[in-house]
């Protein structure tokens, strides 16, 4: 970041969005400039201090060259705000992030904070965001989720987040906390399935000195640790009935009693819960208290499994690719069409967590700039003959082979010339403009090859 307070440049001829962004960011970080002023990166630099992030609104004309220039010269993260309907994957234009103009304003705010690499605090200071500050996806399900988050985040109502393991329940809980009035307070997580029943009561409520053998000191439990913030109770369906009764009192009165104490302790917190279990069935079976069920289900957020949102697999795969190639220090650009097809064709019983692990494995195994099908560890993947899936049509297979050749050739060409387009185009016998268009087609950034250590 280039200063104590980050700056955001909004490039749009219509001031409405800029005004909304100003309100979303509290008016502290926004610098608004008409679109024509940032038609070139040099003009953006001439404005004074380079911005930390730029929002470019897609009105007319191509954005790719402008975004590439801004990212290179201004070194700012570029977000594209597009009027295209928010009902599927959006074009990236090579930008850091892309968002539909009809997206909920809470989603826009979250993406802005992520681009600025900060999250808001009341005193205007910054903090590094967690990986969960922004939910990744597209389509009506995410828009509906953000609409509900917008309504419940500012309140203190108890929210139940329901979904299969690995669907991102803790991510949603953290997003709720970060967008609430309690965001400056602690976010405390307790996983009821990970702590033995005999220890869970002490973890939650704490104890006083002498309450039991080896209780040599007073111990603060997680309820007290969450004072002023949010307590996220993960896998609440695993909670024993005896502890359910004690938790019910906390939910009702915001009071609890430590083990061995003779006084109640008041606590100011918000409670969020999550489970992959069917709580209604547990209630019917007598394994979950009905009164607690209604207390924690004031608002319910249902997360779909990844197999029901296959259109999000490419978005998530590229996100995890960026994360893991940075950690591992491997220059992997993307996925071949065949590799992505293998990912999209998998049902992911482990949901997003499984996809994350799969991409990490693929980055480790990748031998070149592109992840190949054999790098993707999909169980039961269709066998191939000489690398070709003979169940597919000739035209599709040919297109895949041509794409793979073009990507590998371009990567080798740029690597050999350290990203110098003029030298690369002369050796390839191609017009520089045609070479640039081919690079854009495959999403290959010549700048990466200039920065690669020799």
C-alpha positions in Angstrom: 0.0 0.0 0.0 1.3 3.5 -0.8 0.2 5.3 2.3 -1.5 5.3 5.7 -4.9 5.6 4.2 -5.7 3.7 1.0 -7.2 5.5 -2.0 -9.7 4.2 -4.5 -10.2 5.7 -7.9 -13.6 5.3 -9.5 -13.4 5.7 -13.3 -17.0 6.4 -14.5 -18.8 9.2 -16.3 -21.8 8.5 -14.1 -21.4 9.9 -10.6 -24.1 7.7 -9.1 -21.9 4.6 -8.5 -19.1 6.8 -7.2 -21.5 8.4 -4.7 -22.6 4.9 -3.5 -19.0 3.7 -3.2 -18.2 6.8 -1.2 -21.1 6.0 1.2 -20.0 2.3 1.4 -16.5 3.3 2.4 -17.6 6.0 4.8 -16.2 8.7 2.5 -12.7 8.2 3.9 -10.9 6.5 1.0 -12.7 7.4 -2.2 -11.2 9.7 -4.9 -13.7 10.1 -7.8 -12.5 11.0 -11.3 -14.4 11.0 -14.7 -13.6 8.0 -16.9 -11.8 10.1 -19.6 -9.2 11.2 -17.2 -7.9 7.6 -16.7 -8.1 6.6 -20.4 -4.3 6.0 -20.0 -2.2 4.8 -17.1 0.0 7.9 -17.5 -3.1 10.1 -17.0 -3.9 8.2 -13.8 -0.3 8.8 -12.5 -0.6 12.4 -13.4 -3.5 12.8 -11.0 -1.0 12.8 -8.1 -0.6 9.9 -5.8 -1.3 6.6 -7.6 -4.4 4.9 -6.3 -4.3 1.6 -4.4 -7.3 0.3 -6.4 -9.3 1.4 -9.4 -12.9 0.7 -10.2 -13.5 0.8 -14.0 -17.1 0.8 -15.1 -17.8 -1.2 -18.3 -19.8 1.2 -20.5 -18.6 0.9 -24.1 -15.5 -0.4 -25.8 -12.8 -3.0 -24.8 -11.2 -2.7 -21.4 -8.4 -5.2 -21.7 -5.6 -2.8 -22.8 -6.6 -0.1 -20.3 -6.7 -2.6 -17.4 -3.3 -4.1 -18.4 -1.8 -0.6 -18.6 -3.2 0.5 -15.2 -2.1 -2.7 -13.5 1.4 -2.3 -14.9 2.0 1.5 -14.6 0.0 2.4 -11.6 0.5 -1.0 -9.9 -3.2 -0.7 -8.7 -5.7 -3.5 -8.4 -8.4 -3.0 -11.0 -12.0 -4.0 -10.4 -14.5 -4.0 -13.4 -18.1 -3.1 -12.6 -20.2 -4.4 -15.4 -23.9 -3.9 -16.3 -24.2 -7.5 -17.4 -26.8 -9.5 -15.5 -25.5 -11.1 -12.3 -26.7 -14.6 -13.3 -23.5 -16.4 -14.2 -19.8 -16.2 -14.6 -18.7 -12.7 -15.5 -15.8 -11.8 -17.9 -12.6 -11.0 -16.0 -10.9 -8.7 -18.6 -7.7 -9.6 -16.8 -8.7 -7.5 -13.8 -8.2 -8.4 -10.1 -12.0 -8.8 -9.7 -15.2 -8.3 -11.6 -18.6 -7.5 -10.2 -22.1 -6.9 -11.7 -23.6 -3.5 -11.2 -26.8 -5.2 -10.0 -25.0 -7.0 -7.2 -26.0 -6.3 -3.6 -24.1 -3.4 -2.1 -22.8 -5.5 0.7 -21.1 -7.7 -1.9 -19.6 -4.6 -3.6 -18.3 -3.3 -0.3 -16.7 -6.6 0.6 -14.9 -6.8 -2.8 -13.7 -3.2 -2.4 -12.2 -3.9 0.9 -10.5 -7.0 -0.5 -9.1 -5.1 -3.4 -7.7 -2.4 -1.0 -6.3 -5.2 1.1 -8.0 -3.8 4.2 -11.2 -4.0 6.1 -13.0 -1.1 7.7 -12.6 -0.1 11.4 -14.3 2.7 13.1 -11.1 4.6 13.7 -10.2 4.5 10.1 -7.3 2.1 10.7 -6.7 -1.0 8.6 -6.2 -4.7 9.1 -5.2 -7.5 6.8 -8.2 -9.3 5.5 -8.8 -13.0 6.1 -9.3 -15.3 3.2 -13.0 -15.4 4.0 -13.7 -11.7 3.6 -15.1 -12.2 0.2 -17.4 -15.1 -1.0 -16.4 -16.4 -4.4 -19.1 -17.4 -6.8 -21.7 -16.1 -9.2 -25.4 -16.6 -10.1 -28.7 -16.1 -8.3 -27.8 -18.2 -5.2 -25.0 -15.8 -4.3 -27.0 -12.7 -5.0 -29.8 -14.1 -2.7 -27.2 -14.9 0.0 -25.8 -11.4 -0.1 -29.3 -9.9 0.0 -30.0 -11.8 3.2 -26.6 -11.0 4.6 -27.3 -7.3 4.0 -30.5 -7.6 6.0 -29.2 -9.6 9.0 -25.5 -8.4 9.3 -26.3 -5.1 11.1 -28.6 -6.9 13.7 -27.8 -9.2 16.6 -30.2 -12.0 15.6 -29.0 -15.5 15.9 -28.2 -17.0 12.5 -28.0 -20.7 11.6 -25.8 -21.5 8.6 -26.7 -24.9 7.1 -24.8 -26.9 4.5 -22.7 -29.9 3.8 -19.2 -30.1 5.1 -16.8 -28.0 3.0 -19.4 -25.6 1.6 -18.0 -22.5 3.4 -20.1 -22.2 6.5 -17.3 -20.6 8.6 -16.6 -18.3 5.6 -20.2 -17.0 5.7 -20.0 -16.6 9.5 -16.8 -14.5 9.2 -18.4 -12.4 6.5 -21.4 -11.7 8.8 -19.1 -10.7 11.6 -16.9 -8.5 9.4 -20.0 -6.7 8.0 -21.6 -6.2 11.5 -21.3 -3.5 14.1 -19.2 -6.0 16.1 -16.5 -6.3 13.5 -13.9 -4.6 15.8 -14.6 -7.3 18.5 -13.3 -10.9 18.5 -14.6 -13.7 16.2 -14.4 -16.8 18.3 -14.9 -20.3 16.9 -15.8 -23.5 18.7 -16.2 -26.7 16.8 -18.4 -29.1 18.8 -17.3 -32.1 16.7 -13.6 -31.5 17.3 -13.6 -31.3 21.1 -14.4 -34.3 23.3 -17.7 -33.9 25.3 -15.9 -34.0 28.6 -13.8 -31.0 27.7 -16.3 -29.0 25.7 -18.1 -27.6 28.8 -14.9 -26.2 30.1 -13.9 -24.8 26.7 -17.2 -22.9 26.5 -17.9 -21.8 30.0 -14.5 -21.9 31.7 -14.0 -22.7 35.4 -12.9 -21.2 38.7 -9.9 -22.2 40.7 -10.6 -25.4 42.7 -13.6 -26.5 40.7 -12.1 -29.9 40.0 -8.7 -31.7 40.3 -5.9 -29.7 38.6 -8.1 -26.5 38.4 -5.3 -24.5 39.9 -6.2 -21.2 38.2 -9.4 -19.5 37.0 -9.9 -20.1 33.3 -11.8 -17.9 30.9 -14.0 -19.9 28.5 -14.8 -19.1 24.9 -18.0 -17.3 25.9 -16.1 -14.8 27.9 -13.5 -14.5 25.1 -16.2 -13.5 22.7 -17.2 -10.5 24.8 -18.1 -7.6 22.4 -17.9 -9.8 19.3 -19.2 -13.0 17.8 -19.2 -16.6 18.9 -19.5 -19.1 16.1 -20.6 -22.5 17.2 -19.7 -24.9 14.4 -21.4 -28.3 14.2 -23.9 -27.5 16.9 -25.8 -30.7 16.0 -22.9 -32.6 17.8 -23.6 -30.8 21.1 -24.6 -33.1 24.0 -28.1 -32.6 25.5 -26.7 -31.5 28.8 -24.7 -28.7 27.2 -27.7 -27.8 25.0 -29.6 -26.9 28.1 -26.8 -24.6 29.3 -26.4 -23.1 25.9 -30.1 -22.4 25.7 -29.8 -20.2 28.8 -26.9 -18.3 27.2 -29.0 -17.7 24.0 -32.0 -16.5 26.0 -30.4 -14.4 28.7 -26.8 -13.8 27.6 -25.7 -15.1 31.0 -23.6 -18.2 31.9 -22.0 -19.7 34.9 -18.4 -21.0 35.0 -17.8 -24.5 36.3 -17.5 -24.3 40.1 -18.7 -20.7 40.3 -21.6 -19.5 42.4 -22.3 -16.4 40.4 -23.6 -15.8 36.9 -21.6 -13.8 34.4 -23.2 -11.6 31.8 -21.7 -11.5 28.3 -22.4 -9.2 25.3 -22.0 -11.3 22.2 -23.7 -12.4 19.0 -24.2 -16.2 18.4 -23.9 -17.8 15.0 -24.3 -21.5 14.5 -23.6 -24.0 11.7 -24.3 -27.7 11.1 -24.3 -30.2 8.3 -26.9 -32.3 10.2 -30.7 -32.2 9.8 -31.6 -30.6 13.1 -35.4 -31.2 12.6 -34.7 -34.9 12.4 -32.5 -34.7 15.5 -35.3 -33.0 17.3 -37.8 -35.7 16.2 -35.3 -38.3 17.4 -34.9 -36.6 20.8 -31.2 -35.8 20.2 -31.6 -32.0 20.0 -33.7 -29.8 22.2 -36.7 -28.3 20.4 -36.6 -25.0 22.4 -32.9 -24.6 21.5 -33.7 -25.4 17.8 -36.1 -22.5 17.6 -33.8 -20.2 19.4 -30.9 -20.7 17.0 -32.9 -20.9 13.8 -34.2 -17.2 13.9 -32.6 -16.7 10.5 -31.4 -19.7 8.4 -28.8 -19.4 5.5 -28.6 -22.5 3.3 -25.4 -23.1 1.4 -25.6 -25.2 -1.8 -23.1 -28.0 -2.4 -20.5 -27.4 -5.1 -22.1 -30.1 -7.3 -25.2 -27.8 -7.6 -23.1 -24.8 -8.6 -20.7 -26.2 -11.2 -20.5 -22.8 -12.9 -18.5 -21.6 -9.9 -15.8 -24.3 -10.3 -13.7 -22.3 -12.7 -13.9 -19.2 -10.5 -12.9 -21.1 -7.4 -10.2 -23.1 -9.2 -8.5 -19.9 -10.5 -8.8 -18.4 -7.0 -7.1 -21.3 -5.4 -4.5 -21.4 -8.2 -3.4 -17.8 -7.4 -3.2 -18.7 -3.7 -1.2 -21.8 -4.0 1.2 -20.7 -6.8 2.1 -17.7 -4.6 2.7 -19.9 -1.6 4.7 -22.5 -3.6 6.5 -20.0 -5.8 5.6 -21.9 -9.0 4.9 -19.9 -12.2 1.7 -21.7 -13.2 -0.6 -19.6 -15.4 -3.8 -21.6 -15.6 -5.6 -24.8 -16.7 -5.8 -26.4 -20.1 -9.4 -26.9 -21.3 -9.1 -30.6 -20.7 -8.0 -30.1 -17.1 -10.8 -27.6 -16.4 -13.3 -30.0 -18.0 -12.1 -32.7 -15.6 -12.6 -30.4 -12.7 -16.1 -29.3 -13.8 -17.1 -32.9 -14.4 -16.3 -34.0 -10.8 -19.1 -34.0 -8.2 -16.8 -32.9 -5.3 -18.3 -34.8 -2.3 -15.9 -32.8 -0.2 -17.2 -29.5 -1.7 -14.9 -26.4 -1.8 -12.5 -27.9 0.7 -11.9 -30.8 -1.7 -11.4 -28.4 -4.7 -8.9 -26.4 -2.7 -6.8 -29.5 -1.9 -7.1 -30.7 -5.5 -5.8 -27.4 -6.9 -2.9 -27.4 -4.4 -2.0 -30.9 -5.6 -2.2 -29.9 -9.2 0.1 -26.9 -8.7 2.7 -29.1 -7.0 2.5 -31.7 -9.8 2.4 -29.2 -12.8 5.5 -29.4 -15.0 4.8 -26.3 -17.1 2.9 -23.1 -17.2 -0.5 -24.9 -17.6 -2.1 -27.5 -15.4 -2.7 -30.6 -17.4 -5.5 -33.2 -16.9 -3.0 -35.7 -15.4 -2.1 -33.1 -12.7 -5.7 -33.1 -11.5 -6.3 -36.0 -9.0 -10.0 -36.7 -9.8 -11.0 -40.1 -8.4 -12.4 -42.4 -11.2 -11.5 -40.0 -14.0 -12.2 -41.3 -17.4 -9.2 -43.1 -18.9 -7.6 -41.6 -22.0 -5.8 -43.1 -24.9 -2.5 -41.3 -25.9 -3.9 -38.3 -23.9 -7.1 -38.2 -26.0 -10.6 -38.8 -24.7 -12.0 -40.8 -27.6 -15.5 -40.4 -26.3 -15.5 -36.8 -27.3 -16.1 -35.4 -30.8 -13.2 -34.8 -33.3 -13.9 -31.1 -33.5 -13.7 -30.6 -29.7 -10.6 -32.7 -29.4 -8.9 -30.8 -32.2 -9.8 -27.5 -30.6 -8.3 -28.7 -27.3 -5.1 -29.8 -29.0 -4.7 -26.5 -30.8 -5.4 -24.5 -27.7 -2.8 -26.6 -25.8 -0.2 -26.1 -28.5 -0.8 -22.3 -28.7 -0.5 -21.9 -24.9 2.7 -24.0 -24.7 4.2 -22.3 -27.7 3.4 -18.8 -26.4 4.7 -19.6 -22.9 8.0 -21.0 -24.3 8.3 -18.1 -26.7 7.9 -15.4 -24.0 10.1 -17.3 -21.6 12.9 -17.3 -24.2 12.6 -13.6 -24.8 11.9 -12.5 -21.2 8.4 -11.2 -22.2 9.7 -8.9 -25.0 6.8 -8.8 -27.4 8.8 -7.2 -30.2 11.5 -9.8 -30.2 9.0 -12.6 -29.7 6.9 -11.5 -32.7 10.0 -11.3 -35.0 11.0 -14.9 -34.1 7.5 -16.2 -34.5 7.0 -14.4 -37.8 3.8 -12.8 -36.5 2.6 -9.3 -36.5 2.9 -7.9 -33.0 -0.8 -7.0 -32.9 -1.8 -10.6 -33.8 0.6 -12.0 -31.2 -0.9 -9.7 -28.6 -4.5 -10.8 -29.5 -3.4 -14.4 -29.2 -2.0 -13.8 -25.8 -5.2 -12.1 -24.7 -7.2 -15.0 -26.0 -5.3 -17.4 -23.7 -5.1 -15.0 -20.8 -1.3 -14.9 -20.8 0.5 -11.9 -19.3 3.9 -11.1 -20.8 4.8 -9.2 -17.7 5.0 -12.4 -15.7 7.9 -13.6 -17.9 9.8 -10.4 -17.4 9.6 -10.8 -13.7 10.6 -14.5 -13.7 14.0 -15.1 -12.0 16.7 -16.2 -14.4 
